[in-house]
Amino acid sequence: MITIKDVEHVAKLARLELTEEEKELYTKQLGDVLKYVDQMNEVDTTNVEPMSHAVDFCNVMREDKVYYEQSKEELMKNAPEEENGFFKVPKIN
């Protein structure tokens, strides 16, 4: 059972300022959520295999291929300024 003290504690951790009305509302709402979650304990899962995802899928991997490679010289053509083989950009303060 969620109490107002629990809501106040969570609000303090989250650095939230709540009115008394909000505390009462969130206490009820969190209590309702926990009641709903508690219903899951009533579900018969005897013949259900444990799973990590609700949908069975496999990861399709593609071959890692380089399809276009630019040389450093080609890339440096785009540099407004160059210094020691690197892009030179304005200093940011």
Biopython code that builds the backbone (N, CA, C, O; Angstrom):
import numpy as np
from Bio.PDB.StructureBuilder import StructureBuilder

atoms = [
    (1, "MET", "N", (0.847, -1.183, 0.000)),
    (1, "MET", "CA", (0.000, 0.000, 0.000)),
    (1, "MET", "C", (0.888, 1.240, 0.000)),
    (1, "MET", "O", (1.775, 1.385, 0.842)),
    (2, "ILE", "N", (0.641, 2.114, -0.939)),
    (2, "ILE", "CA", (1.381, 3.364, -1.051)),
    (2, "ILE", "C", (0.765, 4.393, -0.103)),
    (2, "ILE", "O", (-0.454, 4.553, -0.048)),
    (3, "THR", "N", (1.619, 5.081, 0.635)),
    (3, "THR", "CA", (1.141, 6.118, 1.547)),
    (3, "THR", "C", (1.605, 7.487, 1.054)),
    (3, "THR", "O", (2.454, 7.595, 0.169)),
    (4, "ILE", "N", (1.034, 8.511, 1.644)),
    (4, "ILE", "CA", (1.451, 9.878, 1.302)),
    (4, "ILE", "C", (2.930, 10.054, 1.636)),
    (4, "ILE", "O", (3.643, 10.762, 0.924)),
    (5, "LYS", "N", (3.395, 9.423, 2.703)),
    (5, "LYS", "CA", (4.816, 9.506, 3.074)),
    (5, "LYS", "C", (5.699, 8.934, 1.959)),
    (5, "LYS", "O", (6.773, 9.470, 1.688)),
    (6, "ASP", "N", (5.261, 7.863, 1.319)),
    (6, "ASP", "CA", (6.009, 7.281, 0.197)),
    (6, "ASP", "C", (6.089, 8.277, -0.959)),
    (6, "ASP", "O", (7.151, 8.475, -1.548)),
    (7, "VAL", "N", (4.959, 8.895, -1.274)),
    (7, "VAL", "CA", (4.925, 9.881, -2.361)),
    (7, "VAL", "C", (5.813, 11.070, -2.017)),
    (7, "VAL", "O", (6.536, 11.571, -2.878)),
    (8, "GLU", "N", (5.765, 11.522, -0.777)),
    (8, "GLU", "CA", (6.619, 12.642, -0.353)),
    (8, "GLU", "C", (8.092, 12.278, -0.479)),
    (8, "GLU", "O", (8.908, 13.101, -0.894)),
    (9, "HIS", "N", (8.429, 11.047, -0.121)),
    (9, "HIS", "CA", (9.818, 10.589, -0.206)),
    (9, "HIS", "C", (10.297, 10.566, -1.660)),
    (9, "HIS", "O", (11.391, 11.044, -1.962)),
    (10, "VAL", "N", (9.487, 10.016, -2.550)),
    (10, "VAL", "CA", (9.848, 9.962, -3.976)),
    (10, "VAL", "C", (9.937, 11.376, -4.550)),
    (10, "VAL", "O", (10.838, 11.678, -5.333)),
    (11, "ALA", "N", (9.006, 12.231, -4.162)),
    (11, "ALA", "CA", (9.028, 13.615, -4.638)),
    (11, "ALA", "C", (10.297, 14.322, -4.163)),
    (11, "ALA", "O", (10.893, 15.098, -4.910)),
    (12, "LYS", "N", (10.705, 14.062, -2.944)),
    (12, "LYS", "CA", (11.942, 14.675, -2.426)),
    (12, "LYS", "C", (13.147, 14.179, -3.224)),
    (12, "LYS", "O", (14.021, 14.970, -3.578)),
    (13, "LEU", "N", (13.200, 12.876, -3.511)),
    (13, "LEU", "CA", (14.307, 12.331, -4.294)),
    (13, "LEU", "C", (14.347, 12.934, -5.697)),
    (13, "LEU", "O", (15.421, 13.161, -6.256)),
    (14, "ALA", "N", (13.166, 13.188, -6.258)),
    (14, "ALA", "CA", (13.074, 13.749, -7.611)),
    (14, "ALA", "C", (13.116, 15.278, -7.590)),
    (14, "ALA", "O", (13.030, 15.928, -8.632)),
    (15, "ARG", "N", (13.248, 15.835, -6.398)),
    (15, "ARG", "CA", (13.267, 17.294, -6.219)),
    (15, "ARG", "C", (12.008, 17.950, -6.798)),
    (15, "ARG", "O", (12.071, 18.946, -7.519)),
    (16, "LEU", "N", (10.874, 17.355, -6.456)),
    (16, "LEU", "CA", (9.583, 17.884, -6.890)),
    (16, "LEU", "C", (8.862, 18.493, -5.701)),
    (16, "LEU", "O", (8.892, 17.944, -4.599)),
    (17, "GLU", "N", (8.224, 19.610, -5.923)),
    (17, "GLU", "CA", (7.378, 20.212, -4.899)),
    (17, "GLU", "C", (5.929, 19.895, -5.260)),
    (17, "GLU", "O", (5.448, 20.282, -6.324)),
    (18, "LEU", "N", (5.245, 19.195, -4.372)),
    (18, "LEU", "CA", (3.866, 18.791, -4.633)),
    (18, "LEU", "C", (2.923, 19.467, -3.651)),
    (18, "LEU", "O", (3.251, 19.658, -2.480)),
    (19, "THR", "N", (1.741, 19.825, -4.153)),
    (19, "THR", "CA", (0.699, 20.339, -3.264)),
    (19, "THR", "C", (0.074, 19.159, -2.536)),
    (19, "THR", "O", (0.301, 18.004, -2.896)),
    (20, "GLU", "N", (-0.710, 19.456, -1.516)),
    (20, "GLU", "CA", (-1.386, 18.389, -0.774)),
    (20, "GLU", "C", (-2.342, 17.620, -1.690)),
    (20, "GLU", "O", (-2.484, 16.403, -1.569)),
    (21, "GLU", "N", (-2.996, 18.343, -2.608)),
    (21, "GLU", "CA", (-3.916, 17.689, -3.547)),
    (21, "GLU", "C", (-3.161, 16.732, -4.465)),
    (21, "GLU", "O", (-3.622, 15.623, -4.736)),
    (22, "GLU", "N", (-1.995, 17.170, -4.942)),
    (22, "GLU", "CA", (-1.180, 16.314, -5.815)),
    (22, "GLU", "C", (-0.693, 15.074, -5.071)),
    (22, "GLU", "O", (-0.670, 13.975, -5.626)),
    (23, "LYS", "N", (-0.305, 15.261, -3.811)),
    (23, "LYS", "CA", (0.156, 14.118, -3.014)),
    (23, "LYS", "C", (-0.945, 13.074, -2.874)),
    (23, "LYS", "O", (-0.700, 11.876, -3.012)),
    (24, "GLU", "N", (-2.159, 13.541, -2.600)),
    (24, "GLU", "CA", (-3.287, 12.612, -2.466)),
    (24, "GLU", "C", (-3.593, 11.929, -3.799)),
    (24, "GLU", "O", (-3.831, 10.722, -3.845)),
    (25, "LEU", "N", (-3.584, 12.714, -4.887)),
    (25, "LEU", "CA", (-3.863, 12.163, -6.209)),
    (25, "LEU", "C", (-2.823, 11.104, -6.583)),
    (25, "LEU", "O", (-3.180, 10.011, -7.024)),
    (26, "TYR", "N", (-1.536, 11.425, -6.408)),
    (26, "TYR", "CA", (-0.475, 10.489, -6.793)),
    (26, "TYR", "C", (-0.461, 9.267, -5.891)),
    (26, "TYR", "O", (-0.114, 8.174, -6.338)),
    (27, "THR", "N", (-0.834, 9.437, -4.628)),
    (27, "THR", "CA", (-0.922, 8.285, -3.729)),
    (27, "THR", "C", (-1.973, 7.311, -4.246)),
    (27, "THR", "O", (-1.739, 6.103, -4.288)),
    (28, "LYS", "N", (-3.138, 7.839, -4.642)),
    (28, "LYS", "CA", (-4.201, 6.984, -5.187)),
    (28, "LYS", "C", (-3.765, 6.352, -6.502)),
    (28, "LYS", "O", (-3.943, 5.150, -6.699)),
    (29, "GLN", "N", (-3.198, 7.146, -7.400)),
    (29, "GLN", "CA", (-2.803, 6.640, -8.711)),
    (29, "GLN", "C", (-1.729, 5.555, -8.594)),
    (29, "GLN", "O", (-1.829, 4.518, -9.249)),
    (30, "LEU", "N", (-0.715, 5.780, -7.776)),
    (30, "LEU", "CA", (0.336, 4.769, -7.605)),
    (30, "LEU", "C", (-0.219, 3.507, -6.955)),
    (30, "LEU", "O", (0.180, 2.397, -7.305)),
    (31, "GLY", "N", (-1.136, 3.679, -6.012)),
    (31, "GLY", "CA", (-1.786, 2.520, -5.397)),
    (31, "GLY", "C", (-2.559, 1.703, -6.421)),
    (31, "GLY", "O", (-2.524, 0.473, -6.401)),
    (32, "ASP", "N", (-3.264, 2.402, -7.323)),
    (32, "ASP", "CA", (-4.018, 1.716, -8.379)),
    (32, "ASP", "C", (-3.087, 0.960, -9.318)),
    (32, "ASP", "O", (-3.391, -0.161, -9.727)),
    (33, "VAL", "N", (-1.957, 1.566, -9.661)),
    (33, "VAL", "CA", (-0.984, 0.897, -10.535)),
    (33, "VAL", "C", (-0.476, -0.373, -9.864)),
    (33, "VAL", "O", (-0.397, -1.421, -10.505)),
    (34, "LEU", "N", (-0.133, -0.291, -8.588)),
    (34, "LEU", "CA", (0.384, -1.474, -7.882)),
    (34, "LEU", "C", (-0.676, -2.559, -7.752)),
    (34, "LEU", "O", (-0.350, -3.745, -7.803)),
    (35, "LYS", "N", (-1.939, -2.174, -7.585)),
    (35, "LYS", "CA", (-3.011, -3.179, -7.549)),
    (35, "LYS", "C", (-3.112, -3.902, -8.882)),
    (35, "LYS", "O", (-3.296, -5.118, -8.934)),
    (36, "TYR", "N", (-2.988, -3.127, -9.968)),
    (36, "TYR", "CA", (-3.053, -3.715, -11.304)),
    (36, "TYR", "C", (-1.883, -4.674, -11.525)),
    (36, "TYR", "O", (-2.066, -5.765, -12.066)),
    (37, "VAL", "N", (-0.694, -4.274, -11.111)),
    (37, "VAL", "CA", (0.485, -5.134, -11.251)),
    (37, "VAL", "C", (0.316, -6.385, -10.401)),
    (37, "VAL", "O", (0.743, -7.469, -10.797)),
    (38, "ASP", "N", (-0.304, -6.241, -9.237)),
    (38, "ASP", "CA", (-0.538, -7.385, -8.350)),
    (38, "ASP", "C", (-1.422, -8.441, -9.012)),
    (38, "ASP", "O", (-1.313, -9.625, -8.692)),
    (39, "GLN", "N", (-2.297, -8.026, -9.931)),
    (39, "GLN", "CA", (-3.163, -8.976, -10.628)),
    (39, "GLN", "C", (-2.352, -9.964, -11.453)),
    (39, "GLN", "O", (-2.813, -11.073, -11.725)),
    (40, "MET", "N", (-1.161, -9.574, -11.849)),
    (40, "MET", "CA", (-0.320, -10.471, -12.642)),
    (40, "MET", "C", (0.084, -11.719, -11.863)),
    (40, "MET", "O", (0.375, -12.755, -12.461)),
    (41, "ASN", "N", (0.104, -11.631, -10.541)),
    (41, "ASN", "CA", (0.426, -12.802, -9.720)),
    (41, "ASN", "C", (-0.663, -13.870, -9.803)),
    (41, "ASN", "O", (-0.418, -15.034, -9.484)),
    (42, "GLU", "N", (-1.851, -13.481, -10.225)),
    (42, "GLU", "CA", (-2.966, -14.423, -10.311)),
    (42, "GLU", "C", (-2.964, -15.197, -11.632)),
    (42, "GLU", "O", (-3.693, -16.180, -11.763)),
    (43, "VAL", "N", (-2.174, -14.781, -12.594)),
    (43, "VAL", "CA", (-2.151, -15.420, -13.909)),
    (43, "VAL", "C", (-1.373, -16.732, -13.815)),
    (43, "VAL", "O", (-0.281, -16.787, -13.250)),
    (44, "ASP", "N", (-1.959, -17.780, -14.378)),
    (44, "ASP", "CA", (-1.295, -19.086, -14.381)),
    (44, "ASP", "C", (-0.238, -19.118, -15.482)),
    (44, "ASP", "O", (-0.569, -19.075, -16.667)),
    (45, "THR", "N", (1.012, -19.194, -15.096)),
    (45, "THR", "CA", (2.123, -19.222, -16.060)),
    (45, "THR", "C", (2.860, -20.552, -16.025)),
    (45, "THR", "O", (4.040, -20.623, -16.366)),
    (46, "THR", "N", (2.169, -21.597, -15.618)),
    (46, "THR", "CA", (2.785, -22.900, -15.454)),
    (46, "THR", "C", (3.466, -23.397, -16.730)),
    (46, "THR", "O", (4.607, -23.856, -16.671)),
    (47, "ASN", "N", (2.800, -23.318, -17.868)),
    (47, "ASN", "CA", (3.355, -23.851, -19.121)),
    (47, "ASN", "C", (3.919, -22.765, -20.032)),
    (47, "ASN", "O", (4.021, -22.959, -21.243)),
    (48, "VAL", "N", (4.284, -21.631, -19.455)),
    (48, "VAL", "CA", (4.814, -20.519, -20.252)),
    (48, "VAL", "C", (6.331, -20.486, -20.089)),
    (48, "VAL", "O", (6.856, -20.410, -18.978)),
    (49, "GLU", "N", (7.015, -20.546, -21.224)),
    (49, "GLU", "CA", (8.481, -20.497, -21.201)),
    (49, "GLU", "C", (8.947, -19.078, -20.877)),
    (49, "GLU", "O", (8.353, -18.115, -21.361)),
    (50, "PRO", "N", (9.989, -18.932, -20.075)),
    (50, "PRO", "CA", (10.542, -17.593, -19.822)),
    (50, "PRO", "C", (11.050, -16.990, -21.126)),
    (50, "PRO", "O", (11.578, -17.701, -21.982)),
    (51, "MET", "N", (10.889, -15.683, -21.274)),
    (51, "MET", "CA", (11.344, -15.031, -22.495)),
    (51, "MET", "C", (11.859, -13.636, -22.165)),
    (51, "MET", "O", (11.531, -13.057, -21.129)),
    (52, "SER", "N", (12.673, -13.117, -23.073)),
    (52, "SER", "CA", (13.182, -11.769, -22.874)),
    (52, "SER", "C", (12.403, -10.746, -23.666)),
    (52, "SER", "O", (12.480, -9.552, -23.378)),
    (53, "HIS", "N", (11.646, -11.194, -24.670)),
    (53, "HIS", "CA", (10.820, -10.316, -25.489)),
    (53, "HIS", "C", (9.456, -10.960, -25.703)),
    (53, "HIS", "O", (9.325, -12.184, -25.718)),
    (54, "ALA", "N", (8.461, -10.127, -25.864)),
    (54, "ALA", "CA", (7.118, -10.646, -26.088)),
    (54, "ALA", "C", (6.956, -11.215, -27.491)),
    (54, "ALA", "O", (6.116, -12.085, -27.720)),
    (55, "VAL", "N", (7.763, -10.722, -28.432)),
    (55, "VAL", "CA", (7.674, -11.169, -29.818)),
    (55, "VAL", "C", (8.959, -11.917, -30.157)),
    (55, "VAL", "O", (10.060, -11.438, -29.887)),
    (56, "ASP", "N", (8.804, -13.092, -30.748)),
    (56, "ASP", "CA", (9.973, -13.888, -31.127)),
    (56, "ASP", "C", (10.546, -13.333, -32.424)),
    (56, "ASP", "O", (9.855, -13.293, -33.442)),
    (57, "PHE", "N", (11.788, -12.911, -32.393)),
    (57, "PHE", "CA", (12.440, -12.421, -33.598)),
    (57, "PHE", "C", (13.924, -12.733, -33.513)),
    (57, "PHE", "O", (14.461, -13.015, -32.442)),
    (58, "CYS", "N", (14.573, -12.676, -34.668)),
    (58, "CYS", "CA", (16.021, -12.871, -34.662)),
    (58, "CYS", "C", (16.661, -11.653, -35.313)),
    (58, "CYS", "O", (16.063, -11.007, -36.174)),
    (59, "ASN", "N", (17.854, -11.355, -34.903)),
    (59, "ASN", "CA", (18.573, -10.202, -35.426)),
    (59, "ASN", "C", (19.173, -10.567, -36.784)),
    (59, "ASN", "O", (19.934, -11.528, -36.900)),
    (60, "VAL", "N", (18.828, -9.804, -37.787)),
    (60, "VAL", "CA", (19.348, -10.045, -39.125)),
    (60, "VAL", "C", (20.577, -9.160, -39.301)),
    (60, "VAL", "O", (20.488, -7.933, -39.253)),
    (61, "MET", "N", (21.705, -9.794, -39.503)),
    (61, "MET", "CA", (22.950, -9.049, -39.657)),
    (61, "MET", "C", (23.326, -9.014, -41.136)),
    (61, "MET", "O", (23.102, -9.971, -41.876)),
    (62, "ARG", "N", (23.889, -7.913, -41.536)),
    (62, "ARG", "CA", (24.363, -7.807, -42.906)),
    (62, "ARG", "C", (25.887, -7.803, -42.883)),
    (62, "ARG", "O", (26.509, -7.484, -41.870)),
    (63, "GLU", "N", (26.455, -8.155, -43.987)),
    (63, "GLU", "CA", (27.902, -8.142, -44.109)),
    (63, "GLU", "C", (28.377, -6.696, -44.107)),
    (63, "GLU", "O", (27.789, -5.845, -44.774)),
    (64, "ASP", "N", (29.424, -6.421, -43.371)),
    (64, "ASP", "CA", (29.971, -5.075, -43.286)),
    (64, "ASP", "C", (30.898, -4.839, -44.464)),
    (64, "ASP", "O", (32.024, -5.335, -44.492)),
    (65, "LYS", "N", (30.414, -4.076, -45.438)),
    (65, "LYS", "CA", (31.192, -3.815, -46.639)),
    (65, "LYS", "C", (31.446, -2.322, -46.780)),
    (65, "LYS", "O", (30.564, -1.510, -46.498)),
    (66, "VAL", "N", (32.633, -1.963, -47.210)),
    (66, "VAL", "CA", (32.935, -0.583, -47.547)),
    (66, "VAL", "C", (32.516, -0.386, -48.987)),
    (66, "VAL", "O", (33.033, -1.051, -49.884)),
    (67, "TYR", "N", (31.581, 0.526, -49.216)),
    (67, "TYR", "CA", (31.100, 0.709, -50.573)),
    (67, "TYR", "C", (31.672, 1.962, -51.221)),
    (67, "TYR", "O", (31.653, 2.078, -52.446)),
    (68, "TYR", "N", (32.180, 2.902, -50.430)),
    (68, "TYR", "CA", (32.801, 4.084, -51.000)),
    (68, "TYR", "C", (33.762, 4.636, -49.962)),
    (68, "TYR", "O", (33.400, 4.834, -48.802)),
    (69, "GLU", "N", (34.949, 4.872, -50.378)),
    (69, "GLU", "CA", (35.951, 5.374, -49.449)),
    (69, "GLU", "C", (36.604, 6.597, -50.057)),
    (69, "GLU", "O", (37.083, 6.567, -51.190)),
    (70, "GLN", "N", (36.616, 7.683, -49.281)),
    (70, "GLN", "CA", (37.264, 8.901, -49.745)),
    (70, "GLN", "C", (38.671, 8.974, -49.163)),
    (70, "GLN", "O", (38.918, 8.551, -48.033)),
    (71, "SER", "N", (39.575, 9.513, -49.952)),
    (71, "SER", "CA", (40.940, 9.687, -49.451)),
    (71, "SER", "C", (40.991, 10.926, -48.558)),
    (71, "SER", "O", (40.113, 11.787, -48.618)),
    (72, "LYS", "N", (42.006, 10.998, -47.751)),
    (72, "LYS", "CA", (42.183, 12.145, -46.878)),
    (72, "LYS", "C", (42.285, 13.424, -47.712)),
    (72, "LYS", "O", (41.766, 14.469, -47.317)),
    (73, "GLU", "N", (42.944, 13.340, -48.847)),
    (73, "GLU", "CA", (43.097, 14.513, -49.706)),
    (73, "GLU", "C", (41.735, 15.008, -50.194)),
    (73, "GLU", "O", (41.484, 16.213, -50.224)),
    (74, "GLU", "N", (40.849, 14.069, -50.581)),
    (74, "GLU", "CA", (39.513, 14.455, -51.029)),
    (74, "GLU", "C", (38.729, 15.142, -49.908)),
    (74, "GLU", "O", (38.037, 16.135, -50.132)),
    (75, "LEU", "N", (38.851, 14.599, -48.715)),
    (75, "LEU", "CA", (38.138, 15.167, -47.575)),
    (75, "LEU", "C", (38.681, 16.551, -47.219)),
    (75, "LEU", "O", (37.910, 17.451, -46.885)),
    (76, "MET", "N", (39.980, 16.725, -47.287)),
    (76, "MET", "CA", (40.587, 17.995, -46.907)),
    (76, "MET", "C", (40.255, 19.107, -47.901)),
    (76, "MET", "O", (40.419, 20.283, -47.578)),
    (77, "LYS", "N", (39.795, 18.763, -49.093)),
    (77, "LYS", "CA", (39.370, 19.776, -50.057)),
    (77, "LYS", "C", (38.183, 20.568, -49.517)),
    (77, "LYS", "O", (37.962, 21.708, -49.926)),
    (78, "ASN", "N", (37.426, 19.981, -48.610)),
    (78, "ASN", "CA", (36.260, 20.644, -48.018)),
    (78, "ASN", "C", (36.619, 21.543, -46.843)),
    (78, "ASN", "O", (35.764, 22.272, -46.342)),
    (79, "ALA", "N", (37.854, 21.504, -46.404)),
    (79, "ALA", "CA", (38.253, 22.280, -45.235)),
    (79, "ALA", "C", (38.399, 23.756, -45.601)),
    (79, "ALA", "O", (39.077, 24.086, -46.574)),
    (80, "PRO", "N", (37.764, 24.656, -44.825)),
    (80, "PRO", "CA", (37.952, 26.079, -45.087)),
    (80, "PRO", "C", (39.409, 26.470, -44.826)),
    (80, "PRO", "O", (39.979, 27.303, -45.530)),
    (81, "GLU", "N", (39.992, 25.855, -43.807)),
    (81, "GLU", "CA", (41.418, 26.034, -43.509)),
    (81, "GLU", "C", (41.969, 24.698, -43.029)),
    (81, "GLU", "O", (41.237, 23.865, -42.495)),
    (82, "GLU", "N", (43.252, 24.511, -43.226)),
    (82, "GLU", "CA", (43.910, 23.255, -42.841)),
    (82, "GLU", "C", (45.179, 23.602, -42.077)),
    (82, "GLU", "O", (45.872, 24.568, -42.397)),
    (83, "GLU", "N", (45.468, 22.797, -41.064)),
    (83, "GLU", "CA", (46.700, 22.974, -40.299)),
    (83, "GLU", "C", (47.215, 21.609, -39.892)),
    (83, "GLU", "O", (46.521, 20.866, -39.196)),
    (84, "ASN", "N", (48.404, 21.274, -40.309)),
    (84, "ASN", "CA", (49.041, 19.990, -39.981)),
    (84, "ASN", "C", (48.171, 18.796, -40.382)),
    (84, "ASN", "O", (48.144, 17.787, -39.677)),
    (85, "GLY", "N", (47.467, 18.904, -41.495)),
    (85, "GLY", "CA", (46.661, 17.795, -41.981)),
    (85, "GLY", "C", (45.314, 17.655, -41.297)),
    (85, "GLY", "O", (44.649, 16.631, -41.458)),
    (86, "PHE", "N", (44.890, 18.670, -40.528)),
    (86, "PHE", "CA", (43.612, 18.649, -39.822)),
    (86, "PHE", "C", (42.772, 19.845, -40.230)),
    (86, "PHE", "O", (43.306, 20.854, -40.691)),
    (87, "PHE", "N", (41.438, 19.737, -40.061)),
    (87, "PHE", "CA", (40.567, 20.881, -40.278)),
    (87, "PHE", "C", (40.905, 21.936, -39.223)),
    (87, "PHE", "O", (41.074, 21.603, -38.050)),
    (88, "LYS", "N", (41.003, 23.185, -39.622)),
    (88, "LYS", "CA", (41.201, 24.273, -38.684)),
    (88, "LYS", "C", (39.897, 25.041, -38.616)),
    (88, "LYS", "O", (39.381, 25.505, -39.633)),
    (89, "VAL", "N", (39.372, 25.170, -37.415)),
    (89, "VAL", "CA", (38.101, 25.849, -37.219)),
    (89, "VAL", "C", (38.278, 26.986, -36.208)),
    (89, "VAL", "O", (39.240, 26.985, -35.440)),
    (90, "PRO", "N", (37.368, 27.941, -36.203)),
    (90, "PRO", "CA", (37.490, 29.045, -35.252)),
    (90, "PRO", "C", (37.382, 28.554, -33.808)),
    (90, "PRO", "O", (36.677, 27.587, -33.518)),
    (91, "LYS", "N", (38.077, 29.221, -32.932)),
    (91, "LYS", "CA", (38.048, 28.879, -31.517)),
    (91, "LYS", "C", (36.674, 29.243, -30.937)),
    (91, "LYS", "O", (36.105, 30.282, -31.270)),
    (92, "ILE", "N", (36.166, 28.390, -30.086)),
    (92, "ILE", "CA", (34.880, 28.634, -29.436)),
    (92, "ILE", "C", (35.146, 29.003, -27.991)),
    (92, "ILE", "O", (35.825, 28.279, -27.263)),
    (93, "ASN", "N", (34.612, 30.115, -27.595)),
    (93, "ASN", "CA", (34.805, 30.580, -26.199)),
    (93, "ASN", "C", (33.677, 30.138, -25.321)),
    (93, "ASN", "O", (33.672, 30.435, -24.127)),
]
sb = StructureBuilder()
sb.init_structure("model")
sb.init_model(0)
sb.init_chain("A")
sb.init_seg("    ")
for serial, (resi, resn, name, xyz) in enumerate(atoms, 1):
    if name == "N":
        sb.init_residue(resn, " ", resi, " ")
    sb.init_atom(name, np.array(xyz, "f"), 0.0, 1.0, " ", f" {name:<3s}", serial, name[0])
structure = sb.get_structure()
